[in-house]
Structure formats: structure tokens, C-alpha cells
Amino acid sequence: MPDLHPDVRALLEAPNFVHVATLMPDGSPHSVAVWAGLEAGRPYFFTQPASQKARNLGRDPRIAMSVVDRENPYRTGRLRGRVGDTVEGEAALALIDRLSRAYTGQDFPMRSGVVFLIDVERSGFLELPFSDTPG
């Protein structure tokens, strides 16, 4: 498995928003914002098992993710890969709560979910020379 770009790793270690793209049954893209983090060096996110993204990934494990720096939206990371593993039950809740605490300061209120661990095939980072303050 290729190494995750160090700047992408840094973005995933902070509570930045991530867009996850999966493929619908007809091949069209489905994209949604999620919380994401790293577990043993692998990107992960969670969702409800019946969600569209979970159903899409159950059928086709390919995924693309982009992460935007909350402090500077002109710093972005991107990665492509496949779902390598899923985690459910108490182990999933521990990962879900860890993410929720990073983003909100508290445990996640819904006490169910499935965690998707991503095997990265390619990653990259881009920082554009703009300021996020106009003028």
C-alpha cells in the first residue's frame, strides 16, 4: 500500500471536513461530506449501514476522498483507494466517538454505525497561493 502524502496525513489528523465520493449502481458519482480520521495510518470514516454511501461501497469498494483545511480552504488533500476493512459493534463505536470528540467535543449521540477503513492507492496535496480573506 502506498504511503499517504504527509500533508494529507496532517489534514486527516485534524478535524477537517472530508468529501467522500462513491459510485451509484448506474455508475454516476455520489458525494457527501463526512468526518474522517486516521486509524493505524489508514483513513477512516463512519456512516449508518443503510446510507447510500454504505450501500455503494458494499457493491463497489472504490472511493475517492478530498479533505479541505478548515483554517485555509486553499490547502486540500485528495486520495483514492478502496475499502479494505469495516469495523462494527463496540470497536466501531470507540472510533466513532473519537471522531465525534475531535469535531464536537462530545461522544456521538447515535449509538450505531459502521466504520470504513480505506486502503490508499494514491494521494496528493495542493496548496494554492491565495488568501481566504478578500481584498
N, CA, C and O atoms as a GROMACS GRO file, in nm:
protein
  540
    1MET      N    1   0.085  -0.118   0.000
    1MET     CA    2   0.000   0.000   0.000
    1MET      C    3   0.090   0.125   0.000
    1MET      O    4   0.181   0.134   0.083
    2PRO      N    5   0.066   0.221  -0.091
    2PRO     CA    6   0.148   0.342  -0.096
    2PRO      C    7   0.133   0.424   0.032
    2PRO      O    8   0.030   0.418   0.100
    3ASP      N    9   0.237   0.499   0.064
    3ASP     CA   10   0.230   0.588   0.179
    3ASP      C   11   0.134   0.702   0.152
    3ASP      O   12   0.122   0.751   0.039
    4LEU      N   13   0.065   0.744   0.256
    4LEU     CA   14  -0.022   0.860   0.248
    4LEU      C   15   0.067   0.984   0.246
    4LEU      O   16   0.159   0.996   0.327
    5HIS      N   17   0.039   1.077   0.155
    5HIS     CA   18   0.116   1.201   0.147
    5HIS      C   19   0.118   1.266   0.286
    5HIS      O   20   0.014   1.273   0.351
    6PRO      N   21   0.233   1.313   0.334
    6PRO     CA   22   0.243   1.367   0.471
    6PRO      C   23   0.148   1.484   0.497
    6PRO      O   24   0.095   1.495   0.608
    7ASP      N   25   0.125   1.570   0.399
    7ASP     CA   26   0.034   1.683   0.420
    7ASP      C   27  -0.112   1.636   0.423
    7ASP      O   28  -0.194   1.694   0.494
    8VAL      N   29  -0.144   1.532   0.349
    8VAL     CA   30  -0.279   1.474   0.355
    8VAL      C   31  -0.298   1.410   0.493
    8VAL      O   32  -0.403   1.424   0.554
    9ARG      N   33  -0.195   1.341   0.540
    9ARG     CA   34  -0.200   1.281   0.674
    9ARG      C   35  -0.228   1.389   0.779
    9ARG      O   36  -0.314   1.371   0.866
   10ALA      N   37  -0.156   1.501   0.770
   10ALA     CA   38  -0.175   1.610   0.866
   10ALA      C   39  -0.318   1.664   0.861
   10ALA      O   40  -0.377   1.693   0.965
   11LEU      N   41  -0.374   1.678   0.742
   11LEU     CA   42  -0.512   1.726   0.730
   11LEU      C   43  -0.610   1.628   0.792
   11LEU      O   44  -0.707   1.668   0.855
   12LEU      N   45  -0.585   1.498   0.775
   12LEU     CA   46  -0.674   1.397   0.831
   12LEU      C   47  -0.658   1.383   0.983
   12LEU      O   48  -0.747   1.332   1.050
   13GLU      N   49  -0.547   1.426   1.036
   13GLU     CA   50  -0.526   1.420   1.181
   13GLU      C   51  -0.596   1.534   1.253
   13GLU      O   52  -0.606   1.532   1.376
   14ALA      N   53  -0.644   1.633   1.180
   14ALA     CA   54  -0.716   1.747   1.237
   14ALA      C   55  -0.865   1.735   1.200
   14ALA      O   56  -0.898   1.664   1.105
   15PRO      N   57  -0.952   1.802   1.273
   15PRO     CA   58  -1.096   1.793   1.243
   15PRO      C   59  -1.136   1.876   1.121
   15PRO      O   60  -1.203   1.978   1.134
   16ASN      N   61  -1.093   1.832   1.005
   16ASN     CA   62  -1.128   1.896   0.878
   16ASN      C   63  -1.239   1.816   0.810
   16ASN      O   64  -1.252   1.696   0.832
   17PHE      N   65  -1.316   1.884   0.729
   17PHE     CA   66  -1.425   1.815   0.660
   17PHE      C   67  -1.373   1.745   0.536
   17PHE      O   68  -1.286   1.795   0.465
   18VAL      N   69  -1.429   1.630   0.512
   18VAL     CA   70  -1.386   1.543   0.403
   18VAL      C   71  -1.507   1.513   0.315
   18VAL      O   72  -1.617   1.488   0.364
   19HIS      N   73  -1.487   1.517   0.185
   19HIS     CA   74  -1.590   1.475   0.090
   19HIS      C   75  -1.555   1.336   0.042
   19HIS      O   76  -1.443   1.310  -0.002
   20VAL      N   77  -1.652   1.248   0.050
   20VAL     CA   78  -1.636   1.109   0.007
   20VAL      C   79  -1.716   1.091  -0.120
   20VAL      O   80  -1.834   1.126  -0.126
   21ALA      N   81  -1.653   1.035  -0.222
   21ALA     CA   82  -1.722   1.007  -0.348
   21ALA      C   83  -1.725   0.855  -0.369
   21ALA      O   84  -1.622   0.788  -0.362
   22THR      N   85  -1.844   0.804  -0.396
   22THR     CA   86  -1.865   0.663  -0.426
   22THR      C   87  -1.941   0.656  -0.558
   22THR      O   88  -1.977   0.759  -0.616
   23LEU      N   89  -1.963   0.535  -0.605
   23LEU     CA   90  -2.033   0.517  -0.733
   23LEU      C   91  -2.172   0.457  -0.712
   23LEU      O   92  -2.187   0.356  -0.644
   24MET      N   93  -2.271   0.520  -0.772
   24MET     CA   94  -2.408   0.470  -0.770
   24MET      C   95  -2.417   0.346  -0.861
   24MET      O   96  -2.325   0.322  -0.940
   25PRO      N   97  -2.526   0.269  -0.851
   25PRO     CA   98  -2.539   0.150  -0.935
   25PRO      C   99  -2.528   0.179  -1.085
   25PRO      O  100  -2.481   0.094  -1.161
   26ASP      N  101  -2.572   0.298  -1.129
   26ASP     CA  102  -2.565   0.330  -1.271
   26ASP      C  103  -2.429   0.390  -1.311
   26ASP      O  104  -2.409   0.428  -1.426
   27GLY      N  105  -2.335   0.397  -1.216
   27GLY     CA  106  -2.202   0.449  -1.244
   27GLY      C  107  -2.186   0.598  -1.218
   27GLY      O  108  -2.075   0.650  -1.227
   28SER      N  109  -2.295   0.667  -1.186
   28SER     CA  110  -2.285   0.810  -1.159
   28SER      C  111  -2.223   0.831  -1.020
   28SER      O  112  -2.233   0.744  -0.933
   29PRO      N  113  -2.160   0.947  -0.999
   29PRO     CA  114  -2.095   0.972  -0.870
   29PRO      C  115  -2.196   1.011  -0.762
   29PRO      O  116  -2.300   1.070  -0.790
   30HIS      N  117  -2.161   0.977  -0.640
   30HIS     CA  118  -2.236   1.019  -0.521
   30HIS      C  119  -2.133   1.076  -0.426
   30HIS      O  120  -2.037   1.008  -0.390
   31SER      N  121  -2.151   1.202  -0.384
   31SER     CA  122  -2.054   1.269  -0.299
   31SER      C  123  -2.124   1.327  -0.177
   31SER      O  124  -2.233   1.382  -0.188
   32VAL      N  125  -2.060   1.314  -0.062
   32VAL     CA  126  -2.118   1.364   0.062
   32VAL      C  127  -2.004   1.402   0.158
   32VAL      O  128  -1.897   1.341   0.157
   33ALA      N  129  -2.029   1.503   0.240
   33ALA     CA  130  -1.931   1.545   0.340
   33ALA      C  131  -1.940   1.455   0.463
   33ALA      O  132  -2.050   1.418   0.505
   34VAL      N  133  -1.824   1.421   0.519
   34VAL     CA  134  -1.818   1.336   0.638
   34VAL      C  135  -1.707   1.386   0.730
   34VAL      O  136  -1.626   1.470   0.692
   35TRP      N  137  -1.706   1.332   0.852
   35TRP     CA  138  -1.590   1.344   0.940
   35TRP      C  139  -1.500   1.227   0.908
   35TRP      O  140  -1.548   1.118   0.876
   36ALA      N  141  -1.370   1.248   0.915
   36ALA     CA  142  -1.277   1.139   0.888
   36ALA      C  143  -1.155   1.155   0.977
   36ALA      O  144  -1.127   1.263   1.029
   37GLY      N  145  -1.084   1.046   0.994
   37GLY     CA  146  -0.963   1.045   1.074
   37GLY      C  147  -0.869   0.936   1.026
   37GLY      O  148  -0.885   0.882   0.917
   38LEU      N  149  -0.771   0.907   1.110
   38LEU     CA  150  -0.674   0.802   1.080
   38LEU      C  151  -0.676   0.698   1.191
   38LEU      O  152  -0.682   0.733   1.309
   39GLU      N  153  -0.671   0.573   1.152
   39GLU     CA  154  -0.660   0.462   1.246
   39GLU      C  155  -0.548   0.373   1.195
   39GLU      O  156  -0.557   0.316   1.086
   40ALA      N  157  -0.441   0.362   1.273
   40ALA     CA  158  -0.323   0.284   1.234
   40ALA      C  159  -0.273   0.327   1.096
   40ALA      O  160  -0.233   0.244   1.014
   41GLY      N  161  -0.276   0.460   1.072
   41GLY     CA  162  -0.225   0.515   0.946
   41GLY      C  163  -0.319   0.507   0.829
   41GLY      O  164  -0.285   0.552   0.719
   42ARG      N  165  -0.438   0.451   0.849
   42ARG     CA  166  -0.535   0.438   0.739
   42ARG      C  167  -0.650   0.536   0.760
   42ARG      O  168  -0.702   0.548   0.870
   43PRO      N  169  -0.690   0.606   0.653
   43PRO     CA  170  -0.807   0.694   0.665
   43PRO      C  171  -0.931   0.610   0.698
   43PRO      O  172  -0.946   0.496   0.654
   44TYR      N  173  -1.020   0.672   0.776
   44TYR     CA  174  -1.147   0.606   0.805
   44TYR      C  175  -1.256   0.710   0.822
   44TYR      O  176  -1.230   0.826   0.852
   45PHE      N  177  -1.378   0.666   0.803
   45PHE     CA  178  -1.497   0.745   0.830
   45PHE      C  179  -1.607   0.648   0.870
   45PHE      O  180  -1.591   0.526   0.857
   46PHE      N  181  -1.717   0.702   0.918
   46PHE     CA  182  -1.826   0.614   0.957
   46PHE      C  183  -1.956   0.664   0.896
   46PHE      O  184  -1.968   0.779   0.854
   47THR      N  185  -2.052   0.574   0.892
   47THR     CA  186  -2.185   0.606   0.844
   47THR      C  187  -2.282   0.502   0.896
   47THR      O  188  -2.242   0.403   0.958
   48GLN      N  189  -2.408   0.524   0.872
   48GLN     CA  190  -2.509   0.425   0.906
   48GLN      C  191  -2.509   0.318   0.798
   48GLN      O  192  -2.490   0.349   0.680
   49PRO      N  193  -2.530   0.191   0.835
   49PRO     CA  194  -2.522   0.081   0.738
   49PRO      C  195  -2.619   0.095   0.619
   49PRO      O  196  -2.590   0.045   0.511
   50ALA      N  197  -2.732   0.161   0.639
   50ALA     CA  198  -2.830   0.174   0.532
   50ALA      C  199  -2.811   0.298   0.446
   50ALA      O  200  -2.889   0.323   0.354
   51SER      N  201  -2.707   0.378   0.474
   51SER     CA  202  -2.685   0.500   0.396
   51SER      C  203  -2.649   0.467   0.252
   51SER      O  204  -2.605   0.356   0.221
   52GLN      N  205  -2.669   0.564   0.166
   52GLN     CA  206  -2.635   0.544   0.024
   52GLN      C  207  -2.488   0.512   0.007
   52GLN      O  208  -2.453   0.423  -0.071
   53LYS      N  209  -2.399   0.585   0.077
   53LYS     CA  210  -2.256   0.559   0.060
   53LYS      C  211  -2.219   0.419   0.107
   53LYS      O  212  -2.135   0.354   0.046
   54ALA      N  213  -2.281   0.371   0.215
   54ALA     CA  214  -2.253   0.234   0.262
   54ALA      C  215  -2.301   0.132   0.161
   54ALA      O  216  -2.232   0.034   0.133
   55ARG      N  217  -2.418   0.154   0.105
   55ARG     CA  218  -2.470   0.061   0.004
   55ARG      C  219  -2.380   0.062  -0.120
   55ARG      O  220  -2.350  -0.043  -0.177
   56ASN      N  221  -2.338   0.182  -0.162
   56ASN     CA  222  -2.249   0.192  -0.277
   56ASN      C  223  -2.117   0.119  -0.252
   56ASN      O  224  -2.070   0.045  -0.339
   57LEU      N  225  -2.059   0.138  -0.135
   57LEU     CA  226  -1.930   0.075  -0.104
   57LEU      C  227  -1.943  -0.076  -0.085
   57LEU      O  228  -1.848  -0.149  -0.109
   58GLY      N  229  -2.060  -0.122  -0.043
   58GLY     CA  230  -2.082  -0.265  -0.033
   58GLY      C  231  -2.083  -0.332  -0.170
   58GLY      O  232  -2.046  -0.449  -0.183
   59ARG      N  233  -2.124  -0.258  -0.270
   59ARG     CA  234  -2.131  -0.309  -0.406
   59ARG      C  235  -2.000  -0.287  -0.483
   59ARG      O  236  -1.959  -0.371  -0.563
   60ASP      N  237  -1.936  -0.172  -0.458
   60ASP     CA  238  -1.813  -0.134  -0.529
   60ASP      C  239  -1.723  -0.062  -0.428
   60ASP      O  240  -1.755   0.050  -0.388
   61PRO      N  241  -1.613  -0.122  -0.386
   61PRO     CA  242  -1.532  -0.065  -0.278
   61PRO      C  243  -1.445   0.054  -0.316
   61PRO      O  244  -1.373   0.107  -0.231
   62ARG      N  245  -1.450   0.097  -0.441
   62ARG     CA  246  -1.367   0.212  -0.482
   62ARG      C  247  -1.420   0.340  -0.419
   62ARG      O  248  -1.541   0.359  -0.406
   63ILE      N  249  -1.327   0.427  -0.380
   63ILE     CA  250  -1.364   0.550  -0.312
   63ILE      C  251  -1.263   0.660  -0.346
   63ILE      O  252  -1.145   0.633  -0.369
   64ALA      N  253  -1.310   0.782  -0.348
   64ALA     CA  254  -1.224   0.900  -0.356
   64ALA      C  255  -1.261   0.991  -0.241
   64ALA      O  256  -1.378   1.001  -0.204
   65MET      N  257  -1.161   1.055  -0.185
   65MET     CA  258  -1.184   1.146  -0.072
   65MET      C  259  -1.106   1.274  -0.096
   65MET      O  260  -0.994   1.271  -0.148
   66SER      N  261  -1.165   1.386  -0.059
   66SER     CA  262  -1.092   1.512  -0.058
   66SER      C  263  -1.111   1.576   0.078
   66SER      O  264  -1.220   1.570   0.136
   67VAL      N  265  -1.006   1.636   0.128
   67VAL     CA  266  -1.009   1.698   0.261
   67VAL      C  267  -0.963   1.842   0.247
   67VAL      O  268  -0.863   1.871   0.182
   68VAL      N  269  -1.038   1.932   0.309
   68VAL     CA  270  -1.012   2.076   0.300
   68VAL      C  271  -0.974   2.128   0.438
   68VAL      O  272  -1.044   2.101   0.536
   69ASP      N  273  -0.865   2.202   0.445
   69ASP     CA  274  -0.820   2.261   0.570
   69ASP      C  275  -0.922   2.365   0.617
   69ASP      O  276  -0.953   2.459   0.544
   70ARG      N  277  -0.972   2.349   0.738
   70ARG     CA  278  -1.069   2.444   0.793
   70ARG      C  279  -1.010   2.583   0.810
   70ARG      O  280  -1.082   2.683   0.799
   71GLU      N  281  -0.881   2.590   0.835
   71GLU     CA  282  -0.815   2.719   0.858
   71GLU      C  283  -0.777   2.789   0.728
   71GLU      O  284  -0.769   2.912   0.723
   72ASN      N  285  -0.752   2.713   0.624
   72ASN     CA  286  -0.712   2.768   0.495
   72ASN      C  287  -0.770   2.678   0.385
   72ASN      O  288  -0.709   2.576   0.351
   73PRO      N  289  -0.885   2.714   0.330
   73PRO     CA  290  -0.951   2.627   0.232
   73PRO      C  291  -0.873   2.612   0.101
   73PRO      O  292  -0.915   2.537   0.013
   74TYR      N  293  -0.761   2.681   0.088
   74TYR     CA  294  -0.678   2.665  -0.031
   74TYR      C  295  -0.572   2.557  -0.012
   74TYR      O  296  -0.487   2.536  -0.098
   75ARG      N  297  -0.578   2.488   0.102
   75ARG     CA  298  -0.493   2.371   0.128
   75ARG      C  299  -0.584   2.249   0.123
   75ARG      O  300  -0.671   2.233   0.208
   76THR      N  301  -0.564   2.165   0.025
   76THR     CA  302  -0.651   2.049   0.008
   76THR      C  303  -0.569   1.922  -0.016
   76THR      O  304  -0.462   1.925  -0.076
   77GLY      N  305  -0.624   1.813   0.032
   77GLY     CA  306  -0.565   1.683   0.006
   77GLY      C  307  -0.666   1.596  -0.064
   77GLY      O  308  -0.787   1.619  -0.055
   78ARG      N  309  -0.617   1.498  -0.134
   78ARG     CA  310  -0.707   1.407  -0.204
   78ARG      C  311  -0.645   1.268  -0.204
   78ARG      O  312  -0.523   1.252  -0.201
   79LEU      N  313  -0.732   1.171  -0.206
   79LEU     CA  314  -0.684   1.034  -0.212
   79LEU      C  315  -0.786   0.946  -0.283
   79LEU      O  316  -0.906   0.976  -0.287
   80ARG      N  317  -0.733   0.839  -0.338
   80ARG     CA  318  -0.816   0.736  -0.399
   80ARG      C  319  -0.774   0.604  -0.339
   80ARG      O  320  -0.659   0.584  -0.302
   81GLY      N  321  -0.871   0.515  -0.331
   81GLY     CA  322  -0.840   0.383  -0.279
   81GLY      C  323  -0.962   0.294  -0.280
   81GLY      O  324  -1.055   0.310  -0.359
   82ARG      N  325  -0.958   0.198  -0.189
   82ARG     CA  326  -1.066   0.101  -0.176
   82ARG      C  327  -1.090   0.075  -0.028
   82ARG      O  328  -1.000   0.088   0.055
   83VAL      N  329  -1.213   0.039   0.002
   83VAL     CA  330  -1.241  -0.003   0.138
   83VAL      C  331  -1.165  -0.133   0.162
   83VAL      O  332  -1.183  -0.231   0.090
   84GLY      N  333  -1.081  -0.132   0.264
   84GLY     CA  334  -1.002  -0.250   0.295
   84GLY      C  335  -1.066  -0.334   0.405
   84GLY      O  336  -1.061  -0.456   0.402
   85ASP      N  337  -1.127  -0.265   0.501
   85ASP     CA  338  -1.191  -0.332   0.614
   85ASP      C  339  -1.308  -0.249   0.662
   85ASP      O  340  -1.316  -0.129   0.635
   86THR      N  341  -1.398  -0.314   0.732
   86THR     CA  342  -1.504  -0.245   0.803
   86THR      C  343  -1.498  -0.287   0.949
   86THR      O  344  -1.451  -0.396   0.982
   87VAL      N  345  -1.546  -0.200   1.035
   87VAL     CA  346  -1.549  -0.226   1.179
   87VAL      C  347  -1.691  -0.198   1.225
   87VAL      O  348  -1.751  -0.097   1.188
   88GLU      N  349  -1.744  -0.288   1.307
   88GLU     CA  350  -1.880  -0.271   1.360
   88GLU      C  351  -1.879  -0.295   1.510
   88GLU      O  352  -1.777  -0.332   1.566
   89GLY      N  353  -1.992  -0.273   1.574
   89GLY     CA  354  -2.007  -0.301   1.717
   89GLY      C  355  -1.932  -0.203   1.804
   89GLY      O  356  -1.915  -0.087   1.768
   90GLU      N  357  -1.887  -0.251   1.921
   90GLU     CA  358  -1.820  -0.167   2.019
   90GLU      C  359  -1.691  -0.106   1.965
   90GLU      O  360  -1.659   0.009   1.995
   91ALA      N  361  -1.617  -0.182   1.886
   91ALA     CA  362  -1.493  -0.128   1.828
   91ALA      C  363  -1.524  -0.010   1.736
   91ALA      O  364  -1.450   0.088   1.735
   92ALA      N  365  -1.632  -0.019   1.659
   92ALA     CA  366  -1.672   0.092   1.573
   92ALA      C  367  -1.715   0.212   1.657
   92ALA      O  368  -1.678   0.326   1.626
   93LEU      N  369  -1.791   0.188   1.762
   93LEU     CA  370  -1.835   0.300   1.847
   93LEU      C  371  -1.718   0.374   1.909
   93LEU      O  372  -1.723   0.496   1.924
   94ALA      N  373  -1.612   0.303   1.945
   94ALA     CA  374  -1.494   0.369   2.000
   94ALA      C  375  -1.432   0.464   1.896
   94ALA      O  376  -1.393   0.576   1.930
   95LEU      N  377  -1.422   0.418   1.771
   95LEU     CA  378  -1.367   0.504   1.665
   95LEU      C  379  -1.462   0.619   1.633
   95LEU      O  380  -1.417   0.732   1.612
   96ILE      N  381  -1.591   0.592   1.630
   96ILE     CA  382  -1.691   0.696   1.603
   96ILE      C  383  -1.686   0.804   1.711
   96ILE      O  384  -1.687   0.923   1.680
   97ASP      N  385  -1.680   0.761   1.838
   97ASP     CA  386  -1.675   0.858   1.946
   97ASP      C  387  -1.546   0.940   1.941
   97ASP      O  388  -1.547   1.059   1.972
   98ARG      N  389  -1.435   0.877   1.904
   98ARG     CA  390  -1.308   0.950   1.892
   98ARG      C  391  -1.320   1.062   1.788
   98ARG      O  392  -1.275   1.174   1.812
   99LEU      N  393  -1.382   1.031   1.674
   99LEU     CA  394  -1.403   1.134   1.572
   99LEU      C  395  -1.498   1.243   1.622
   99LEU      O  396  -1.470   1.362   1.607
  100SER      N  397  -1.608   1.202   1.681
  100SER     CA  398  -1.707   1.299   1.729
  100SER      C  399  -1.646   1.393   1.832
  100SER      O  400  -1.672   1.513   1.828
  101ARG      N  401  -1.565   1.341   1.922
  101ARG     CA  402  -1.499   1.427   2.022
  101ARG      C  403  -1.404   1.526   1.954
  101ARG      O  404  -1.394   1.641   1.998
  102ALA      N  405  -1.334   1.483   1.849
  102ALA     CA  406  -1.244   1.573   1.777
  102ALA      C  407  -1.321   1.686   1.710
  102ALA      O  408  -1.274   1.800   1.707
  103TYR      N  409  -1.438   1.656   1.656
  103TYR     CA  410  -1.516   1.755   1.583
  103TYR      C  411  -1.610   1.837   1.671
  103TYR      O  412  -1.632   1.955   1.645
  104THR      N  413  -1.664   1.774   1.777
  104THR     CA  414  -1.768   1.842   1.856
  104THR      C  415  -1.735   1.852   2.004
  104THR      O  416  -1.799   1.929   2.076
  105GLY      N  417  -1.638   1.775   2.052
  105GLY     CA  418  -1.607   1.774   2.194
  105GLY      C  419  -1.689   1.676   2.276
  105GLY      O  420  -1.675   1.671   2.398
  106GLN      N  421  -1.773   1.598   2.210
  106GLN     CA  422  -1.857   1.502   2.284
  106GLN      C  423  -1.874   1.373   2.204
  106GLN      O  424  -1.850   1.369   2.084
  107ASP      N  425  -1.917   1.267   2.274
  107ASP     CA  426  -1.944   1.140   2.207
  107ASP      C  427  -2.055   1.155   2.106
  107ASP      O  428  -2.139   1.245   2.118
  108PHE      N  429  -2.056   1.068   2.008
  108PHE     CA  430  -2.159   1.072   1.903
  108PHE      C  431  -2.292   1.025   1.962
  108PHE      O  432  -2.295   0.920   2.027
  109PRO      N  433  -2.401   1.097   1.943
  109PRO     CA  434  -2.527   1.062   2.008
  109PRO      C  435  -2.595   0.936   1.952
  109PRO      O  436  -2.665   0.866   2.026
  110MET      N  437  -2.574   0.905   1.825
  110MET     CA  438  -2.634   0.784   1.768
  110MET      C  439  -2.542   0.668   1.802
  110MET      O  440  -2.422   0.675   1.774
  111ARG      N  441  -2.593   0.562   1.860
  111ARG     CA  442  -2.510   0.455   1.911
  111ARG      C  443  -2.502   0.336   1.816
  111ARG      O  444  -2.508   0.221   1.858
  112SER      N  445  -2.489   0.367   1.688
  112SER     CA  446  -2.467   0.262   1.590
  112SER      C  447  -2.392   0.322   1.472
  112SER      O  448  -2.385   0.444   1.457
  113GLY      N  449  -2.336   0.237   1.391
  113GLY     CA  450  -2.266   0.283   1.272
  113GLY      C  451  -2.163   0.180   1.230
  113GLY      O  452  -2.127   0.090   1.306
  114VAL      N  453  -2.119   0.195   1.108
  114VAL     CA  454  -2.013   0.109   1.056
  114VAL      C  455  -1.898   0.200   1.016
  114VAL      O  456  -1.918   0.307   0.959
  115VAL      N  457  -1.776   0.156   1.045
  115VAL     CA  458  -1.655   0.230   1.012
  115VAL      C  459  -1.593   0.166   0.889
  115VAL      O  460  -1.580   0.043   0.881
  116PHE      N  461  -1.554   0.249   0.794
  116PHE     CA  462  -1.486   0.203   0.673
  116PHE      C  463  -1.341   0.246   0.682
  116PHE      O  464  -1.311   0.365   0.695
  117LEU      N  465  -1.249   0.150   0.675
  117LEU     CA  466  -1.106   0.176   0.671
  117LEU      C  467  -1.060   0.168   0.527
  117LEU      O  468  -1.091   0.072   0.456
  118ILE      N  469  -0.986   0.268   0.483
  118ILE     CA  470  -0.951   0.281   0.342
  118ILE      C  471  -0.806   0.240   0.318
  118ILE      O  472  -0.714   0.283   0.389
  119ASP      N  473  -0.787   0.157   0.217
  119ASP     CA  474  -0.654   0.126   0.168
  119ASP      C  475  -0.624   0.226   0.057
  119ASP      O  476  -0.686   0.223  -0.050
  120VAL      N  477  -0.529   0.314   0.082
  120VAL     CA  478  -0.496   0.423  -0.011
  120VAL      C  479  -0.414   0.369  -0.127
  120VAL      O  480  -0.316   0.298  -0.108
  121GLU      N  481  -0.456   0.404  -0.248
  121GLU     CA  482  -0.382   0.368  -0.368
  121GLU      C  483  -0.302   0.487  -0.422
  121GLU      O  484  -0.197   0.469  -0.484
  122ARG      N  485  -0.353   0.608  -0.398
  122ARG     CA  486  -0.286   0.728  -0.445
  122ARG      C  487  -0.333   0.846  -0.360
  122ARG      O  488  -0.450   0.854  -0.323
  123SER      N  489  -0.240   0.937  -0.328
  123SER     CA  490  -0.279   1.057  -0.256
  123SER      C  491  -0.195   1.174  -0.304
  123SER      O  492  -0.085   1.156  -0.355
  124GLY      N  493  -0.250   1.293  -0.287
  124GLY     CA  494  -0.179   1.414  -0.327
  124GLY      C  495  -0.227   1.532  -0.247
  124GLY      O  496  -0.331   1.527  -0.181
  125PHE      N  497  -0.151   1.638  -0.252
  125PHE     CA  498  -0.178   1.759  -0.176
  125PHE      C  499  -0.157   1.879  -0.265
  125PHE      O  500  -0.069   1.880  -0.351
  126LEU      N  501  -0.240   1.982  -0.245
  126LEU     CA  502  -0.228   2.105  -0.323
  126LEU      C  503  -0.251   2.223  -0.231
  126LEU      O  504  -0.347   2.226  -0.153
  127GLU      N  505  -0.163   2.322  -0.241
  127GLU     CA  506  -0.183   2.448  -0.170
  127GLU      C  507  -0.175   2.560  -0.271
  127GLU      O  508  -0.070   2.584  -0.332
  128LEU      N  509  -0.286   2.629  -0.288
  128LEU     CA  510  -0.291   2.740  -0.383
  128LEU      C  511  -0.244   2.868  -0.316
  128LEU      O  512  -0.261   2.884  -0.195
  129PRO      N  513  -0.184   2.960  -0.392
  129PRO     CA  514  -0.126   3.081  -0.334
  129PRO      C  515  -0.229   3.193  -0.316
  129PRO      O  516  -0.207   3.305  -0.362
  130PHE      N  517  -0.340   3.161  -0.249
  130PHE     CA  518  -0.444   3.261  -0.225
  130PHE      C  519  -0.464   3.277  -0.075
  130PHE      O  520  -0.431   3.189   0.004
  131SER      N  521  -0.518   3.390  -0.038
  131SER     CA  522  -0.559   3.414   0.100
  131SER      C  523  -0.709   3.391   0.106
  131SER      O  524  -0.780   3.416   0.009
  132ASP      N  525  -0.758   3.344   0.219
  132ASP     CA  526  -0.902   3.324   0.230
  132ASP      C  527  -0.975   3.451   0.276
  132ASP      O  528  -1.095   3.447   0.304
  133THR      N  529  -0.903   3.564   0.283
  133THR     CA  530  -0.968   3.690   0.315
  133THR      C  531  -0.971   3.777   0.191
  133THR      O  532  -0.865   3.806   0.135
  134PRO      N  533  -1.089   3.819   0.147
  134PRO     CA  534  -1.099   3.900   0.025
  134PRO      C  535  -1.032   4.037   0.041
  134PRO      O  536  -1.023   4.092   0.151
  135GLY      N  537  -0.986   4.089  -0.073
  135GLY     CA  538  -0.932   4.224  -0.076
  135GLY      C  539  -0.795   4.230  -0.032
  135GLY      O  540  -0.736   4.338  -0.030
   0.00000   0.00000   0.00000
